Amino acid sequence: MAIAVAADGFREVVGATDGAKEDMASWSAFVKHLKERGLKGVQLVISDQCLGLVESIAQVFPTAR
């Protein structure tokens, strides 16, 4: 599940998916889907440091910390 915080401080669910794997391919597909749906301006990602997710974020949103 991806939750965003807008400039006004309100949280919003921006995407959700089901998946059995936490590998790079699965995370990349999810993150790319969010971007294709219009997610932009990502500045910070907070996660459990899943390696596949960290690598996917770096590729799709390279300026996010």
C-alpha positions as CSV (number, residue, x, y, z in Angstrom):
1,M,0.0,0.0,0.0
2,A,1.2,3.5,-0.8
3,I,0.1,6.4,1.2
4,A,1.0,10.0,0.3
5,V,0.9,13.2,2.4
6,A,-0.1,16.2,0.4
7,A,1.2,19.8,0.9
8,D,-1.9,20.4,3.0
9,G,-0.8,17.6,5.4
10,F,-3.6,15.2,4.7
11,R,-2.9,11.6,4.0
12,E,-4.3,9.8,1.0
13,V,-4.0,6.2,-0.2
14,V,-2.6,6.4,-3.7
15,G,-2.2,2.8,-4.5
16,A,-2.5,-0.8,-3.3
17,T,-1.8,-4.2,-4.7
18,D,-1.5,-7.8,-3.6
19,G,1.6,-9.7,-4.2
20,A,3.4,-12.8,-2.8
21,K,6.9,-11.5,-3.5
22,E,8.8,-8.5,-2.4
23,D,11.4,-8.7,-5.2
24,M,12.6,-6.0,-7.4
25,A,10.3,-6.9,-10.3
26,S,7.1,-6.8,-8.1
27,W,8.1,-3.5,-6.5
28,S,9.1,-2.0,-9.8
29,A,5.8,-2.8,-11.3
30,F,3.9,-1.2,-8.4
31,V,6.0,1.9,-8.3
32,K,5.8,2.4,-12.1
33,H,2.1,1.9,-11.9
34,L,1.9,4.7,-9.3
35,K,3.9,7.0,-11.6
36,E,1.8,6.2,-14.6
37,R,-1.3,7.1,-12.6
38,G,0.2,10.5,-12.1
39,L,2.1,10.3,-8.8
40,K,4.8,13.0,-8.9
41,G,6.8,15.2,-6.6
42,V,7.9,12.2,-4.4
43,Q,10.4,13.6,-1.9
44,L,10.6,11.0,0.8
45,V,9.8,7.3,1.0
46,I,9.4,5.6,4.4
47,S,9.6,1.8,4.2
48,D,11.0,-1.3,5.9
49,Q,14.1,-1.1,3.7
50,C,13.0,-4.0,1.5
51,L,15.9,-4.1,-1.0
52,G,13.6,-4.5,-4.0
53,L,11.6,-1.5,-3.0
54,V,14.7,0.7,-2.3
55,E,16.1,-0.1,-5.7
56,S,12.8,0.5,-7.5
57,I,12.3,3.9,-5.8
58,A,15.8,4.9,-6.8
59,Q,15.1,4.0,-10.5
60,V,11.5,5.5,-10.8
61,F,11.8,8.5,-8.4
62,P,15.6,9.2,-8.4
63,T,15.3,12.4,-6.4
64,A,13.3,10.8,-3.5
65,R,15.2,10.2,-0.3
